[in-house]
Amino acid sequence: MEMVQTNDFENNEVEVKRKAQKSLLWFGLVSIVMLFAGLTSAYLVRQGEGKWVEFSIPGTFAISTLIILISSISMQWAVASARKGNIGNLKKALLITLLLGVAFAGSQYVAWSQLYHNGIAFTGRVSDIKTNFNYIPAGKESVAEAGDVGNVAGSFLYVITGLHVLHLIAGILALFVVFSRATRNKYSSENYNGVKICAIYWHFLDGLWVYLFLFLLYIR
């Protein structure tokens, strides 16, 4: 009887821990949603005020989108493998997702480099731009007269994409921890909560990037 009570206590403790982890995760996701909702709303408000530059975003962002979509597939493979107790496939899937996450961050850096090469810097001015663009005035000023005006659109782009990469780096670190635990056989078909939580966060980052990519693509 005492052994049964001890097992029940341990199972309850594990369940409480799992619920606490999920609650913290969802709290974090809601906070991130509010952050980016605020940023995109501020983007729209500032755009409507004029003195705004419309320019094409780098095609590398489309490559980034493809990379992170594929990484979601491999992450889901990791969850399915853990559910079946296939630790070998779990480790493979986690490693693939980890490498794709690094590739995504690298592709973002390439896109930022392309922007900077075109004169679109975080603190750049309209006169610095070296690619085709459309200037939306606040009044009747010409592009020449607005040369010293800051490129706010460019600043917003760096902030929005940069913050997403920062959250993605947190996801990469989480993936590394989960992968490390998988290599030490810490997961089984009955115990893979860490994999599930990591997957939820990763899929969230995937969906968030798709939203941001479409937003920046169509809301110039």
GITA-V89704 format. One record per helix or strand of 3 or more residues. SS is the DSSP state (hx for helix, st for strand). FROM is the first residue (numbers start at 1). LEN is the number of residues. If there is no record, write none. Layout:
# GITA-V89704
((SS/FROM/LEN) (SS/FROM/LEN))
This chain:
# GITA-V89704
((hx/2/47) (st/52/4) (hx/60/25) (hx/87/31) (hx/126/3) (st/133/4) (hx/152/32) (hx/193/26))
